[in-house]
Structures are given as C-alpha cells and as structure tokens.
Amino acid sequence: MGYVAVKGGTVAVENAEKLAKYFRLKGRSPVLKVEQIRDQLRFMVDRAMSEGSIYAPDLAAIAVKQAEGDPMEAAFILRAYRSTQPRDFYSLVGDTRQMRVIRRISATF
C-alpha cells in the first residue's frame, strides 16, 4: 500500500465520494454506526490503528466505515489524517548500544 498520484482534481474526488456513498447506502439494511464498528469489529479497528500508526479508536472506526470494511484502505485514510496533524511532542534520543533485541515485530500487512 502506498500513496498514489491521482488525476482529475476536485471534481473527480467529489464524484468518487458520491459514487462510494451511493453504493454504501443503496441497500435496505440500516446504516452502520461508528459505535457499532468500534465495539463489534475490534480487531479490524485495532489493525487499522496499528497500520495507521495512530491510537484513536473512534477515528479508526470512521476510517473503516469510509473504507467500507477494507482495513488496508482504512489504515491509508488514518495515515493521511495523521500527516495533517501538528506534532506536539518529540521523543528524546536513547542510547541503544547496550540494548539487546529479544523479538522483532513486523507490520501486519
């Protein structure tokens, strides 16, 4: 998954949003609420937060809803959102020469 250049400008984006909304709402079942996604699809929300590198369950649930259940697309949405936020804090540089790696953790996807 990566960032992709898109041609077409604002009109193309607006039309794509309209099309996605149409397909999401055209059925007869009630629309899923963000609270339902957050509470009942915990693993999908957690995966989107993990891959999006942001801990925000409500935002992740919204992203899952916007991505129509695609966790990779939800992570993409969260990363895009995160990139717009100001950086409030900075970490101190740690001396890692004395550290010993016990386990390496890789990305989900």
C-alpha positions in Angstrom: 0.0 0.0 0.0 1.3 3.4 -0.8 0.4 6.9 -1.8 -0.9 7.2 -5.3 -1.0 10.3 -7.6 -4.5 11.0 -8.8 -5.5 13.0 -11.9 -8.8 14.7 -12.2 -8.8 17.2 -9.4 -11.6 18.2 -7.1 -14.4 17.2 -9.4 -13.1 13.6 -9.7 -12.7 13.3 -5.9 -16.2 14.7 -5.3 -17.7 12.3 -7.9 -15.8 9.3 -6.4 -17.2 10.2 -3.0 -20.8 10.4 -4.4 -20.3 7.0 -6.1 -19.0 5.4 -2.9 -21.8 6.9 -0.8 -24.4 5.6 -3.3 -23.1 2.0 -3.2 -22.7 2.1 0.6 -26.3 3.4 1.1 -28.2 1.7 -1.7 -29.2 -1.4 0.3 -32.2 -1.7 2.6 -30.3 -2.5 5.8 -29.8 0.3 8.3 -26.5 2.2 8.1 -23.8 1.0 10.5 -23.0 3.5 13.3 -19.4 4.3 14.2 -20.1 3.0 17.7 -21.1 -0.4 16.3 -17.9 -0.7 14.2 -15.7 0.4 17.1 -17.3 -2.0 19.6 -18.1 -5.0 17.4 -15.3 -5.0 14.9 -12.5 -4.5 17.4 -9.8 -6.4 15.6 -10.4 -4.5 12.3 -10.3 -1.2 14.2 -7.1 -2.3 16.0 -5.5 -3.4 12.8 -6.3 -0.1 11.1 -4.9 1.8 14.1 -1.7 -0.3 14.1 -1.0 0.1 10.4 -2.1 3.8 10.5 0.3 4.4 13.4 -2.2 6.3 15.5 -4.2 5.2 18.6 -7.7 6.7 18.0 -10.5 4.0 18.2 -13.2 6.4 17.1 -11.2 7.7 14.1 -10.2 4.2 13.1 -13.9 3.2 13.2 -14.8 6.1 11.0 -11.9 5.1 8.6 -13.2 1.5 8.5 -16.7 2.8 7.6 -15.3 5.1 4.9 -13.2 2.3 3.5 -16.2 0.0 3.5 -14.5 -2.6 5.7 -11.1 -2.7 3.9 -8.5 -2.5 6.7 -5.7 -1.5 4.4 -7.6 1.4 3.0 -8.7 2.4 6.5 -5.0 2.5 7.5 -4.3 4.6 4.4 -7.0 7.0 5.5 -5.6 7.2 9.0 -2.1 7.8 7.8 -3.4 10.6 5.6 -5.2 12.1 8.6 -2.2 11.7 10.8 0.0 13.5 8.3 -2.2 16.7 8.7 -1.9 16.9 12.4 0.7 19.1 14.1 3.5 17.4 16.0 3.1 18.4 19.7 5.8 16.3 21.3 9.3 15.0 20.4 11.0 11.9 21.8 14.4 12.0 23.4 17.2 10.1 21.6 18.0 7.0 23.5 21.4 5.2 23.7 20.7 1.8 22.2 24.3 0.5 22.3 23.5 -1.5 25.5 20.1 -2.8 24.3 19.6 -6.4 23.3 16.9 -7.3 20.8 14.7 -10.1 22.1 11.9 -10.1 19.5 11.3 -8.2 16.2 7.8 -7.1 15.4 6.8 -6.7 11.7 3.9 -4.9 10.1 0.5 -6.6 9.8 0.2 -6.4 6.0 
